[in-house]
């Protein structure tokens, strides 16, 4: 699956919000080691691992990019929650 511009925009905004939230609570990332792209890529890597782990257990996560397939699927999607 290709990384769409919508996904990139979503991930960029998610990363911005994470960095803003961290700053409000006194957490500061060392910009030499954790610039914006590094933080964004770590989030993507974490989510990708999360999805792969759930799929190995037979749990459907996220969404089906093919709408026809999504309509045929009877399984429920799982949305990750913080602390889960």
C-alpha positions as CSV (number, residue, x, y, z in Angstrom):
1,X,0.0,0.0,0.0
2,X,1.3,3.4,-0.9
3,X,1.6,6.3,1.5
4,X,-1.0,8.8,0.3
5,X,-0.9,12.6,0.7
6,X,-3.9,12.3,3.1
7,X,-2.0,9.9,5.3
8,X,1.0,12.2,5.2
9,X,-1.1,15.2,6.2
10,X,-2.7,13.2,9.0
11,X,0.6,11.9,10.3
12,X,2.1,15.4,10.1
13,X,-0.8,16.9,12.1
14,X,-0.7,14.1,14.6
15,X,3.0,14.7,15.1
16,X,2.5,18.4,15.5
17,X,-0.2,17.8,18.1
18,X,2.0,15.3,20.0
19,X,4.9,17.7,20.1
20,X,2.6,20.5,21.3
21,X,1.1,18.3,24.0
22,X,4.5,17.2,25.2
23,X,5.7,20.8,25.4
24,X,2.7,21.9,27.4
25,X,3.4,19.1,29.9
26,X,7.1,19.9,30.2
27,X,8.5,17.2,27.9
28,X,11.1,18.4,25.5
29,X,12.6,16.3,22.7
30,X,16.3,16.8,21.9
31,X,16.0,18.2,18.4
32,X,19.4,16.8,17.5
33,X,18.2,13.2,18.0
34,X,14.4,13.7,17.6
35,X,13.6,16.2,14.9
36,X,10.0,16.3,13.5
37,X,10.6,13.6,10.9
38,X,12.2,11.2,13.4
39,X,9.2,11.6,15.8
40,X,6.7,11.2,13.0
41,X,8.5,8.1,11.7
42,X,8.6,6.5,15.2
43,X,4.9,7.0,15.5
44,X,4.3,5.4,12.1
45,X,6.6,2.5,13.0
46,X,4.8,1.9,16.3
47,X,1.4,1.9,14.6
48,X,2.6,-0.4,11.9
49,X,4.0,-2.9,14.5
50,X,0.7,-2.6,16.4
51,X,-1.4,-3.4,13.3
52,X,0.9,-6.3,12.3
53,X,0.7,-7.8,15.8
54,X,-3.1,-7.5,15.9
55,X,-3.4,-9.1,12.4
56,X,-1.3,-12.0,13.4
57,X,-3.9,-12.6,16.2
58,X,-6.7,-12.4,13.6
59,X,-8.0,-9.0,14.7
60,X,-8.9,-6.5,12.0
61,X,-7.4,-3.1,12.6
62,X,-7.9,0.2,10.8
63,X,-9.8,0.3,7.6
64,X,-10.0,-1.5,4.3
65,X,-8.8,0.7,1.4
66,X,-11.0,-1.1,-1.0
67,X,-14.6,0.0,-0.3
68,X,-16.1,-3.1,-2.1
69,X,-14.0,-5.4,0.1
70,X,-15.0,-3.3,3.2
71,X,-18.7,-3.8,2.4
72,X,-18.1,-7.6,2.1
73,X,-16.2,-7.9,5.4
74,X,-18.3,-8.7,8.3
75,X,-15.5,-8.2,10.9
76,X,-15.3,-5.2,13.1
77,X,-12.5,-2.6,12.9
78,X,-10.4,-1.9,16.0
79,X,-9.2,1.6,16.8
80,X,-6.2,1.7,19.1
81,X,-6.6,3.6,22.3
82,X,-4.1,5.2,24.6
83,X,-2.9,2.9,27.3
84,X,-4.3,-0.2,25.6
